[in-house]
Amino acid sequence: MGCCQLEELDFIARSKVSQSYQKGQRIFHEGSPALGLHCVSQGKIKITKASGEGKEQITRLAKGGDMLGFHSVLTEPQYSTSAVALEDCVVCFIPRADFFRVWQSNQQFSTSLMQMMAKALGEAEVQLLHLAYKPVRERLAEALLLLYHTFREKEALLPFSVAVSREDLAALVGTAKETATRLLSEFKEAGIISTRGSQVTILDLNGLSQIASLYD
């Protein structure tokens, strides 16, 4: 079974290369040549961008079945973001030339990818708006909901748990690690979440949703 729509095509299935990455390992680096497309076979990945001050901002989360780097491969000579494994991952690499061969010959795929790009850009715009006007407390609740909706197994019921470092949570929210840790403790005291080391468990999904939507 292919890990994304592109890999279901026979030509790509023959030319792809699977690579294993350990937790914390970089899959591609912002500013490096965009040599091809990456399809996540298994594992959790964060997509990051460096701010003007050099701080890391997480712009997207990815899981099995997602494609990475498609915007850069289509529009730029270099990757505009970095991708880092949040846990041990398997990612398939499709060389740029093979990707463009399919892009030019398979209209259904090219249309589907354009729709995916539009959706990703729309989500990025929403996140930037929220970073601009939502208070940090609401943004943290929204970040926890994003982790829930991205990484929850479809058939799984609450409580949902995910391992996320305080640094990554702060980078997802756009705040300092100390602020994210303090607000996380407030959520814990309110019975909305529980924590154990880096593991965060959502106990009250509705409560989290109410906090996240206070400024909508």
C-alpha positions in Angstrom: 0.0 0.0 0.0 1.4 3.4 -0.9 1.8 6.0 1.9 0.3 8.8 -0.2 -1.6 9.2 -3.4 1.5 9.8 -5.5 3.0 6.5 -4.5 0.0 4.5 -5.7 1.2 5.2 -9.3 3.3 2.3 -10.6 6.1 4.5 -12.0 6.6 6.2 -8.6 6.4 3.0 -6.7 9.5 1.8 -8.7 11.5 4.9 -8.3 10.9 5.9 -4.6 13.5 5.4 -1.9 12.4 4.6 1.7 14.5 6.1 4.5 14.2 5.7 8.3 14.7 8.6 10.6 15.2 8.7 14.3 13.4 11.0 16.7 14.9 14.5 16.4 16.6 13.8 13.0 16.1 16.3 10.2 14.4 15.1 7.0 15.2 18.2 5.0 16.5 21.6 6.0 15.1 25.1 5.2 17.3 26.7 2.5 18.7 23.4 1.2 18.1 22.4 -2.5 14.5 21.1 -3.0 15.6 17.8 -4.6 12.3 16.0 -4.4 9.1 15.2 -2.6 8.8 13.3 0.7 5.8 11.0 1.6 5.4 10.0 5.2 5.0 6.3 5.5 4.8 6.2 9.3 5.6 8.4 12.2 5.0 12.0 13.4 6.8 15.0 11.9 6.9 18.7 12.6 7.4 21.3 9.8 9.3 24.3 11.0 10.4 27.8 9.8 13.0 30.0 11.4 11.8 33.5 12.4 13.7 36.7 11.9 15.2 36.3 15.4 16.2 32.7 14.6 13.5 31.1 16.8 11.7 28.0 15.5 8.1 28.3 14.6 6.1 25.1 13.9 3.9 25.7 10.9 2.4 22.3 10.4 2.3 18.7 11.8 2.4 15.7 9.5 1.7 12.0 9.9 1.5 8.8 7.8 0.0 9.5 4.3 1.0 13.2 4.2 3.3 14.7 1.6 6.1 17.1 2.5 8.0 19.7 0.5 5.5 19.8 -2.4 5.2 23.6 -2.4 8.9 24.1 -2.6 9.4 21.5 -5.3 6.8 23.1 -7.4 7.7 26.8 -6.9 11.2 27.2 -5.5 14.7 25.9 -5.9 15.1 25.5 -2.1 13.0 24.1 0.7 11.1 27.0 2.4 10.8 25.0 5.7 12.5 22.2 7.6 11.0 18.8 8.5 12.0 17.1 11.7 11.0 13.7 13.1 9.0 13.9 16.3 9.4 10.1 16.7 11.1 7.3 14.7 9.7 7.6 11.2 9.8 6.1 7.7 9.7 8.6 4.9 9.8 7.9 1.1 11.7 10.2 -1.2 10.6 10.8 -4.8 13.2 12.6 -6.9 12.2 15.9 -8.4 12.5 14.7 -12.1 10.2 11.7 -11.4 7.7 13.9 -9.6 7.5 16.4 -12.5 7.1 13.5 -15.0 4.0 12.4 -13.2 2.8 16.0 -12.7 2.9 16.7 -16.4 1.3 13.4 -17.5 -1.4 12.7 -14.8 -4.0 15.5 -14.7 -6.0 13.9 -11.9 -2.9 13.9 -9.7 -1.8 17.4 -10.6 -5.3 18.7 -9.8 -5.4 16.9 -6.5 -2.0 18.3 -5.5 -3.1 21.8 -6.4 -6.1 21.4 -4.1 -3.8 20.1 -1.3 -1.6 23.2 -1.7 -4.5 25.6 -1.6 -5.8 23.9 1.6 -2.3 24.0 3.2 -1.9 27.7 2.4 -5.4 28.4 3.8 -4.5 26.7 7.0 -1.2 28.6 7.3 -3.1 31.9 6.8 -5.5 31.0 9.6 -2.7 30.1 11.9 -0.9 33.4 11.2 -4.1 35.3 12.0 -4.5 33.5 15.2 -0.9 34.2 16.2 -1.6 37.9 15.5 -4.7 38.4 17.6 -5.5 35.4 19.9 -4.1 35.5 23.5 -1.5 32.8 24.3 -4.0 30.8 26.5 -6.4 30.4 23.6 -3.5 29.6 21.2 -2.3 26.8 23.5 -5.7 25.3 23.6 -5.9 25.4 19.8 -2.4 23.8 19.6 -3.5 20.9 21.8 -6.6 20.5 19.6 -4.4 20.5 16.5 -2.3 17.7 18.0 -5.5 15.8 18.8 -7.0 16.2 15.3 -3.7 15.4 13.5 -2.5 12.4 15.4 -5.6 10.8 16.9 -6.3 7.4 15.4 -9.8 7.5 13.8 -11.3 4.7 15.8 -9.6 5.7 19.1 -11.7 7.2 21.9 -10.7 9.7 24.6 -8.6 10.1 26.5 -6.1 11.0 23.8 -2.4 11.1 24.7 0.6 12.5 22.8 4.2 12.9 23.6 5.2 16.6 22.9 8.2 18.5 24.4 7.5 21.8 26.0 9.8 23.4 23.4 7.8 22.0 20.5 4.5 23.1 22.2 5.9 26.6 22.6 7.1 26.7 19.0 3.6 25.5 17.9 1.9 28.3 19.9 4.5 31.0 19.2 5.4 31.8 22.8 8.2 31.1 25.3 8.7 27.7 26.8 8.1 29.0 30.3 4.7 30.5 29.3 3.6 27.3 27.6 4.6 25.3 30.7 2.8 27.7 33.1 -0.4 27.6 31.0 -0.2 23.8 30.7 -0.1 23.6 34.5 -3.3 25.8 34.6 -5.1 23.5 32.2 -3.9 20.6 34.4 -5.3 22.2 37.6 -8.6 22.8 35.8 -8.9 19.1 35.0 -8.7 19.7 31.2 -5.5 17.7 30.7 -3.1 15.5 32.6 0.6 15.3 32.1 3.4 12.8 32.8 6.8 13.9 31.6 6.4 14.9 27.9 3.1 13.0 27.7 0.0 15.2 27.5 -3.5 13.6 27.9 -6.6 15.4 26.9 -9.4 14.8 29.5 -11.9 17.4 28.6 -12.1 18.0 24.8 -15.1 20.3 25.1 -13.4 22.4 27.7 -10.4 22.8 25.5 -12.6 23.7 22.5 -14.4 26.4 24.5 -11.1 28.0 25.5 -9.7 27.9 21.9 -12.9 29.5 20.5 -13.2 32.4 23.0 -11.9 34.9 20.4 -13.5 33.4 17.3 
